[in-house]
Amino acid sequence: MLKGKTAVVTGGSRGIGRAVVERLSRDGARVVFGYGSNEAAAEEVVRTVAEAGGSAIAVRADLSDPAEAERLMALAEEELGGLDILVNNAAQSFTPKPIAEIELAEFDRIFTVNARAAFLTVRHAARRLRDGGRIVNVSSAATVRPGAGTGAYVASKGALEQLTAVAAQELGVRGITVNTVSPGATDTELLLGTVTPQILAVLPTMTALGRLGEPADVADVVAFLVGPDGRWVTGQNLRATGGLA
């Protein structure tokens, strides 16, 4: 389905990002993915993809440094010989706290990864993506169900969603689609690191399907959007939440 296509995935060594790398590779794409610091996890992804007959290249990129986003995209284009797909999945973890207690440095760090780095990769893709390409930005269902303590995180993801809407309008003339996928409660390190065990126990009861999402559930939605069946969907926010109430 994606044979001959090339893809960049940010935050591809764990969780949803890893599932996206594995799914796109399985569908035939050649993938370069960025990771922050866990080299062992990145190598495991490369190994898993290779064992399944796919192709993935890991590039260490600290997206808290804005220049690294540009470097990742340039290296990926060089390695792949051109770009067809960009999936912005990298996200900055955070400690829930009231807005009154959020330090400016923490706010800046969250926005640097969740919004500014994504802006830089989208800007690069807007200039270099082949006609008919695909961009998917991974946001969060928290933007429509904001909870106390999530102010900086939700604000950064809201900015990402608006970037999606504008890019879709600007790039549509070239047949490039730009969409957001907003996962709900998904079994990832980010979720486990930001909610209490008590909340974690309740979350499955809040979904129509009665369980936490799995990274592969979200990756399948991304695969639809970047594949040929997603050609008529752009400027949208698909909420992959399992029917989160």
C-alpha positions as CSV (number, residue, x, y, z in Angstrom):
1,M,0.0,0.0,0.0
2,L,2.9,2.4,0.7
3,K,5.5,0.6,-1.5
4,G,7.9,3.2,-2.9
5,K,6.9,5.8,-0.3
6,T,9.2,7.4,2.2
7,A,8.3,8.6,5.7
8,V,9.6,10.6,8.6
9,V,8.2,9.9,12.1
10,T,9.3,12.0,15.1
11,G,9.3,10.3,18.5
12,G,9.5,6.9,16.9
13,S,11.2,4.7,19.5
14,R,8.4,4.2,21.9
15,G,4.6,4.0,22.4
16,I,2.5,5.4,19.5
17,G,5.5,6.5,17.5
18,R,7.0,3.0,17.5
19,A,3.7,1.5,16.5
20,V,3.5,4.0,13.6
21,V,7.0,3.2,12.4
22,E,6.2,-0.5,12.5
23,R,2.9,-0.1,10.7
24,L,4.2,2.2,7.9
25,S,7.2,-0.1,7.4
26,R,4.9,-3.1,7.2
27,D,2.8,-1.3,4.6
28,G,6.0,-0.9,2.5
29,A,7.3,2.6,3.3
30,R,10.9,3.3,4.0
31,V,11.0,5.1,7.3
32,V,13.4,7.4,9.1
33,F,12.4,8.1,12.7
34,G,13.7,10.4,15.3
35,Y,14.3,9.6,19.0
36,G,15.4,11.5,22.0
37,S,17.9,9.6,24.1
38,N,17.0,6.0,24.4
39,E,19.3,4.5,21.9
40,A,18.6,0.9,23.0
41,A,14.8,1.4,22.4
42,A,15.5,2.9,18.9
43,E,17.8,0.0,18.0
44,E,15.1,-2.4,19.0
45,V,12.6,-0.7,16.7
46,V,15.1,-0.9,13.8
47,R,15.7,-4.6,14.6
48,T,12.0,-5.4,14.8
49,V,11.2,-3.7,11.5
50,A,14.1,-5.5,9.8
51,E,13.0,-8.9,11.1
52,A,9.6,-8.2,9.6
53,G,11.2,-7.4,6.2
54,G,10.9,-3.6,6.4
55,S,13.2,-0.7,6.5
56,A,13.7,1.8,9.3
57,I,16.6,4.2,10.2
58,A,16.9,5.8,13.6
59,V,18.3,9.3,14.0
60,R,18.9,10.8,17.4
61,A,17.4,14.2,17.6
62,D,16.7,16.3,20.7
63,L,13.6,18.2,19.6
64,S,13.9,20.5,22.6
65,D,16.6,22.1,20.5
66,P,14.7,23.7,17.5
67,A,17.7,23.3,15.2
68,E,17.5,19.5,15.6
69,A,14.0,19.4,13.9
70,E,15.5,20.9,10.8
71,R,18.5,18.6,11.0
72,L,16.3,15.5,11.3
73,M,14.3,16.4,8.3
74,A,17.4,17.2,6.2
75,L,19.0,13.9,7.1
76,A,15.9,12.0,6.4
77,E,15.5,13.5,3.0
78,E,19.1,12.7,2.3
79,E,18.8,9.1,3.4
80,L,15.5,8.5,1.6
81,G,16.1,10.5,-1.5
82,G,12.9,12.5,-1.1
83,L,9.9,12.7,1.3
84,D,6.3,11.6,1.0
85,I,5.0,11.3,4.5
86,L,5.6,13.2,7.8
87,V,4.2,12.1,11.1
88,N,4.8,14.5,14.0
89,N,4.4,12.3,17.1
90,A,7.1,13.5,19.4
91,A,5.7,15.0,22.6
92,Q,7.2,16.5,25.8
93,S,6.2,14.8,29.0
94,F,4.9,17.0,31.8
95,T,4.0,17.0,35.5
96,P,0.4,18.0,36.0
97,K,0.3,21.3,38.0
98,P,-2.0,24.3,38.2
99,I,-1.3,27.2,35.7
100,A,-0.3,29.4,38.7
101,E,2.6,27.0,39.5
102,I,3.9,26.3,36.0
103,E,7.4,27.8,35.5
104,L,8.1,29.7,32.3
105,A,11.0,27.4,31.5
106,E,8.7,24.4,31.8
107,F,6.1,26.1,29.6
108,D,8.7,26.9,27.0
109,R,10.1,23.3,27.0
110,I,6.6,21.9,26.4
111,F,5.9,24.3,23.5
112,T,9.3,23.8,22.0
113,V,8.7,20.1,21.4
114,N,5.0,19.9,21.0
115,A,4.4,23.0,18.9
116,R,7.7,24.7,17.7
117,A,9.5,21.5,16.6
118,A,6.3,20.4,14.7
119,F,6.1,23.8,13.1
120,L,9.7,23.4,11.9
121,T,9.2,19.9,10.5
122,V,5.9,20.9,8.8
123,R,7.7,24.0,7.3
124,H,10.4,21.7,5.9
125,A,7.8,19.3,4.6
126,A,5.8,22.1,3.0
127,R,9.0,23.0,1.0
128,R,10.2,19.5,0.2
129,L,7.3,17.0,0.3
130,R,6.5,15.5,-3.0
131,D,3.1,16.4,-4.5
132,G,0.4,14.1,-3.2
133,G,2.2,13.7,0.1
134,R,0.8,13.3,3.6
135,I,1.3,15.1,7.0
136,V,-0.2,13.8,10.2
137,N,0.2,15.6,13.5
138,V,-0.5,13.7,16.7
139,S,-2.4,15.8,19.2
140,S,-4.5,14.6,22.2
141,A,-8.2,14.3,23.1
142,A,-7.3,16.4,26.1
143,T,-7.8,19.5,23.9
144,V,-11.5,18.8,24.0
145,R,-11.5,17.4,27.5
146,P,-9.0,19.6,29.3
147,G,-8.3,18.7,32.9
148,A,-6.9,20.6,35.7
149,G,-3.1,20.6,35.7
150,T,-2.8,20.2,31.9
151,G,-2.7,23.8,30.9
152,A,0.7,24.1,29.1
153,Y,0.4,20.7,27.5
154,V,-3.2,21.3,26.2
155,A,-2.3,24.7,24.9
156,S,0.7,23.3,23.0
157,K,-1.4,20.6,21.4
158,G,-4.1,23.2,20.6
159,A,-1.5,25.2,18.7
160,L,-0.5,22.0,16.8
161,E,-4.2,21.4,15.7
162,Q,-4.4,25.0,14.4
163,L,-1.2,24.5,12.5
164,T,-2.7,21.5,10.9
165,A,-5.8,23.4,9.8
166,V,-3.7,26.1,8.1
167,A,-1.3,23.8,6.5
168,A,-4.1,21.8,5.0
169,Q,-5.4,24.9,3.3
170,E,-2.0,26.0,2.0
171,L,-0.8,22.6,0.7
172,G,-4.1,21.2,-0.8
173,V,-3.3,22.7,-4.2
174,R,-0.4,20.2,-4.4
175,G,-2.6,17.3,-3.4
176,I,-0.9,17.1,0.0
177,T,-3.3,16.2,2.9
178,V,-2.7,17.5,6.4
179,N,-4.6,16.0,9.4
180,T,-4.5,15.6,13.1
181,V,-5.0,12.4,15.0
182,S,-6.0,12.9,18.7
183,P,-5.6,9.7,20.8
184,G,-7.6,9.3,24.0
185,A,-6.3,7.3,26.9
186,T,-3.6,5.1,25.4
187,D,-1.4,2.6,27.2
188,T,1.9,4.5,26.8
189,E,4.7,5.7,29.1
190,L,3.4,9.3,28.7
191,L,0.0,8.3,30.1
192,L,1.4,6.2,32.9
193,G,3.7,9.0,33.9
194,T,1.0,11.7,34.2
195,V,-2.0,10.0,35.8
196,T,-2.4,8.5,39.2
197,P,-3.2,4.7,39.6
198,Q,-6.7,5.7,40.7
199,I,-7.4,7.6,37.5
200,L,-5.8,4.9,35.4
201,A,-8.2,2.4,36.8
202,V,-11.2,4.5,36.0
203,L,-10.2,5.5,32.4
204,P,-11.3,2.2,30.7
205,T,-14.8,2.7,32.1
206,M,-15.0,6.1,30.4
207,T,-14.7,4.6,26.9
208,A,-17.5,3.1,24.9
209,L,-15.2,0.1,24.1
210,G,-14.3,-0.4,27.8
211,R,-10.5,-0.4,27.6
212,L,-7.4,1.7,27.2
213,G,-6.2,2.2,23.7
214,E,-3.2,0.4,22.4
215,P,-0.5,2.2,20.4
216,A,-1.4,0.0,17.4
217,D,-5.0,1.3,17.5
218,V,-3.7,4.8,16.9
219,A,-1.1,3.7,14.3
220,D,-3.8,2.1,12.2
221,V,-5.6,5.5,12.1
222,V,-2.4,7.2,11.0
223,A,-1.9,4.5,8.3
224,F,-5.3,5.2,6.9
225,L,-4.6,8.9,6.6
226,V,-1.2,8.5,4.9
227,G,-2.4,5.7,2.6
228,P,-4.3,5.9,-0.6
229,D,-7.7,5.5,1.1
230,G,-7.1,8.8,3.0
231,R,-6.7,10.9,-0.2
232,W,-10.0,12.8,0.3
233,V,-9.5,13.6,4.0
234,T,-7.7,16.8,4.9
235,G,-7.8,19.5,7.6
236,Q,-9.5,17.1,10.0
237,N,-9.0,16.0,13.6
238,L,-9.7,12.3,13.9
239,R,-10.2,11.5,17.6
240,A,-9.0,7.9,18.1
241,T,-10.4,7.5,21.6
242,G,-12.5,4.3,21.7
243,G,-15.5,6.5,22.4
244,L,-14.2,8.4,25.3
245,A,-17.2,10.0,27.1
